[in-house]
Amino acid sequence: MAKFFLRKKRGDRILLGHPWIFATELGDSDGDYEPGDLVDVYSYGGSFVGKGYVNPASQIRIRLLTRDKNEQVDEQFFHRRIAEAWAYRQQIGYVENCRLIFGEADGLPALVIDKFNDYLVIQTLALGIERWKGAIVKALTEIFAPKGIYERNDVPVRELEGMEQIKGFLSAPFDTNIILNENGLKFHVDIENGQKTGYFLDQQDNRRAIQHICQDADVLEAFCYTGTFSMHAARYGAKSVLGLDISDTAVDTARRNALLNGYEDICKFESVNAFDALKNWVKEGRKYDVVMLDPPAFTKSRANIDKAIAGYKEINLRGMKLVKPGGFLVTASCTNLVSPDVFLRTVADAAKDAKRKIRQVTWQTQSSDHPILWHVPTTQYLKFLIVQVL
């Protein structure tokens, strides 16, 4: 394998455990390689750092797979890593639906695998891991004998790696419209066309966190997507639930979910621009016992962080103004570019401008099947907060 050497005084982050190596952190190299090949990485002083896959077209030049010089990266390597990840999920109680592989946090950079009961959805987001897709599918087939495997590689980040966007079956074809169980509820999932891999598993623990604030409550959920929080609110005793989303398809699925669970009389959904609706309803003086905000990421670029923070502040300000005194605001942010401290400060600023006092009820991150590595900050991305609005 080709050898790459870290630049002097540029490798501390990597030596502490981060698997990404940027082009600016690399110095000399020795040997020939093709994009996607496995390469060895050494420190400036010549000590072995790890081995991973390289792509000169990517800003993340090398992603490390192992720091064991003697460990072979082959089909058995991927079988072992996936089996270890599954054992961890089972140990902490995720046996039906889970993020089976969470990239760097499971030692498989740029690989995402979601498990929806007997179906698996894969994303290979870098050229190096794409090369091993066959081995990954083989391992999944051996470990799970799933009813189906589907790839959702229709994401722009692949183009940064010089790859095309694609999606399709990696097993025999199957009906990609499935139903999964979560917290005693059932949800329609569109594996082929739903957002991300078809369903947001990262909020499944947080959806249980609203249990004690929804009894006999009038609830508003903005950016409801397919109504998962709305359905939980109904299950936990809400008197009425109104969900808003700009997507007609999402709202249609939310209505089907309400019917599937027998909550069609409690849960109503409207296809509207949630930003405009919140603004107008504040002017109208509407009030709810619980307001829930789970917007999409407002930015995927550091250049737009200030605009994203302004957006989070605005929707939280509007949300608080819609909460009855003593009611609750449930709010989340799913972009890792906005840190937990910044998010909390933004909510506090919104409360100040709304002239409302708040007190924290719950402060959480993504569900535990999306494990966090402290030395890899990007593995913690979701912020989830419940406050009482006084």
N, C-alpha and C positions, 0 to 999 in steps of 0.2 A: 504494500500500500504506500501511497505517497505520504510524505511527512510535512506537517506545517508547524511552525514555531511561533509562539506568542511574542509580541513585542515586549521589550523591557519595560517594566512598571505599568503594563497595560492589562495584566491578567489576573488581578486580585479577585475580581468578581467571579471569574471562571474557576479559579482555584478554590473559592469558597463554595462552589457547587452549582453555579448557574450553567445550564447546558448550551446557551447561545454564545456564539463567537462571531462578532462583527468583523467586517473586512478591515476596519481601522485598528483592530486589536491583533492583527496578524502581521508577522514580518516575513522571514524567509520561508521558502518551501523547497522540497526535494522530491523529485519523482513526477511521473506523468499521471494524470487522472482525467476522468470524464465527469461531467456534471451528474450528480447523484451518487457517485462512488463513495465507498467508505475510505476514510483517511485517518492516519494517526496524528495526534496533536501533542506537542511537547512544549514545555516552558522555555523561556529565553535561555535558561541555564542548562537545558537538555533533559530535564526529568519528564517522564511520561505523564500526560494529563488525561488523555482519554482517546476514544475513537468514535467517529461519527460520520455523517454524510455531508458532502460538500456541494455547494452550488454557487458558482461565480456570478450567476445572474441575480442572486438574492442579496439583500443587505445583510441578512443573517447568513454569513458565509458558511459556517459549519454548525451543525446541531449534534451535540454529543449523545451517544446511545449508551456508552459504558465507560467507566473509569478503571476497569479491570483489564490490564494488558493481555491477560491470558484468556479472556472471555471471547468466544467466537460469535460473531454476528451471523447467524444462519437461520434456517427455518425453526430449529428448536429454540433459539433465542426468543423469537416472537411468541412461540407457543408458551414458553415459560413465563414471559412477562405478562401475557394475557391471563394465564392461569393464576398468577399471583394477584393480579388486579381483581379478578373475580372472587378469589378467596377473601380479600379485604372487604369487598362489598357485602359478601355473605356474612362476614363476621360482625359488621356494624348494622346489619338488618335490611339491606337492599337486595332482595331476592327475586323480585318480579320486574320492576322498572328501575333502571339506573343508568347513569353515565358510567359505562364499563371501563372506558379508557379516556382519561382526561389529560392527554398530551404529556407535557413535561412532568406533571405531577405523578404520572405512572411510568416514567422512564422511557416514554415513546414519543418524542417531540413531534408535533404537527399531526398527530393521529388522534381522532375523536371517534369513539364508538358508543352509540346509545343502544341500550337493550330495552325493548318494549315487549316484555313477556317473552314470546317465542320468536320474535323478529329482531334483527340487528340492522342498524344503520351506520354506515362508515363515512368518514371524511378523511382523506389523505391530502393534507394541505401544504406539503412540501415535496419537492422532486425526490429527495432521498427516501422518504417513507413510501411514496408512490411506487418506487421500484420494488418494494416488498409487499405490495398489495396481495399478490397471489399467495404468499406465505401466510399473511394475516388471515385471509379468507379460509385457507386450509386449517389453520389453528382454530378459528371460530367454529368451523364445521366439526372438528374433532372434539372440542370441549363441550359444545352446546347442542349439536345436531339440530340447529334452528329450523323453523318452518320457512324462513326466508332471510336473505341478506340483500340490502339495497345500498347503493352509494349515492350520497348527496354532495357531489363535488361541483355543484353549480354555484360556486362562490368566487368572487373577484380576486381574493387573495392568492388563488392558484396562478393567476396571470402574472403576479409578481415573481413567481418561481419559474416562469416560462412554460406553464402548462395551460391547457384549455379547460374550460368549465364543462363538466359532463355529469350526467346522472343516469342511473339505470340499475338493472338487476345484476347482482353478483352470485346469484343462485338461480334455481328454476323460478320463472315468473310466479307471482302471487298477487292477491288482492291487496293493494297498498293502503286501502282504507280499513283500518283496524280499530278495535275498541280496547282501551286499557283500563285497569282499575287503579285508583289512587285514593287512599284515606276513606274507603267505603263508598266512593263515587265511581262512575264510569264516564269515560271521555272518548269521543271520536278523535282519531288521529289520522291525518293524511300524510303518510310517509313520503309520498312522491312530491307533493306540492306545498305542504305546510312550511311555515317558517323554520329556518335552521334545519334540524333533522325531523321536523314534524310536530314537536312538542317541547315545552320548556320544563325539563326535569329539574333544573336548578332551584326552582321555587317550591318544590314539593314539601319540604320541611316548613317553609315559611307560610304556606297555605294553612297549615295546622295552627299556626300562631294566632290566627284571628278568632279562634274558637270562643273565647270568653268575652269578646266585645260585640258580638253580632246578635245576641239574644234579643228578640223583639225590636230590632233596629231597622230603620230605613237606611239602606246602603246604596251608595253610588260608587261604581267602579269605572274609572276612565282608562282608556287604552286596554280594554278588557280582552282583546284577541278572541280566543274561543271560550271565554267565560269561566276559566278554572277557579279564580278567586270568587267570582259571583256564586258559583255552584257550592263552594265551601261555605260561603256566608249563609246560603239557604239551608244547608245541612246543619249549620250551627245555630239555627233558630231565627234568622232574619225575617222580619215582617214583610219587607219588600226589597227587591234588588233591581237596580237599573244599571245596565252595562253599556258603555259607549266605545265604539271603535270605527275608524275611518274605512275599514275594509268590509265590503259587502259580503265577501266570502267568509271572513272570520265571524261576522255577526250571524250569518246563516248557520255556521257550525255551532256557535254558542246557543242558538235557539234549539238546534237538534240535541245538544248536550242537556239543555233544560228538560226537554221532552224525554230523553233517555233516562233521566234521574227522577222524573215525576215532579219537577219544580217549575213547570211552564206557567203556573199561575202566580208564582212568587217572583221569578226572574224574567225581566223584560230587557230587550236589547234594541239599541238604535244605531244605525249606520250614520255617524256624524263626525265632524272634525272636533275632537275632544277639547282642543285649545279654545276654539270659538264657543263651544257649548259652556265650558266652565266660566269663561268671561261673561257671557250673556246671563247665565244663571246667577252669578254674583250680583249683577245689576238688578235682577228680578227679585233678589232676596230669598232665593231657595235655601233650604237648610236640610241637612241629613245628619243622622246619628253617627254614621261611619262613611268616610270618603277614602277610596283606595286608588292610588296612582302607581301604575307599573308601566311607564313609557318605554319605548325603544331607546336604544343608545342615541344620544343627541349628537355624538361625534365619534368618529373612528380615526381622527387625526389630531395630533397635539396642536396643530395650528388653529383649531377651532374650539379649544377648551374653554376660552372665555365665553363664547357664545353658548356653549353647552351649559355652563354654570348659570348663565343668565336664564336659560330655558328652564332649568331645574328650579331656580328660585321663583320664576313666574308661575309655574304650575302648582308649586307647593303653596305659594301665597294665595292663589285662587282656591285651591283645595281647602285650606284652613278657613277661608271666609265662608265656605259652604258648610262647615261643621258647626252643629249646635254647640253652645257652651257645655263643656263636660263630655262632648263626643270625642271621636277618635279619627286621626289621620293615619293611614297606612301608606307608606311611600317607599319607592325603591329606585335604584339606579344600577344599570347593568354594564356600564363602561368602566374598564380598568383605568382609563385615563383621568377619571375623577376619583381621587383618593377618598378613603373613609372620612378623614378629617375635613377635607374640603366639602364633602357632601353634608356632613353634620353642620358645618358652619353655614352652608347655604340654606339649610332648613331653618336654622336659627335666625338668619337674616330675613327670611321670608316671614317668620313669626313676628319679628320686630316691625316689619313694614305693614303686616296685617293687623298690628296692634292686638295680638293675641299671645297669651302665655301658654307655653307647652311644657309637658313633663314626659320624660321617656318611659315607655312601657316595655318595649322589646327592641333589641338591637342585635341583628344577626347578619350572617353572610350567606353564601350559597349552601345548598344541602351537602351533607358530608360525603356523598358519592362523587363530589367535585373537590377532592382534597387540596389543601393549600400547603405549599412549600414556602417557608419563611424567606429562604434565600432566592426565591423566584417570585417577585412581587406580582407578576401578571397572572399567577394562579389564583389570586384573590381579586375578584372583580365585582361581585354582587354586593350591594349594600341594601339592607332591608330594615326599615325603621317603623315602629308604631309609637305614636305620641298621643297623649290626651291633650285636647285643645280646650283651654279654659277661657 
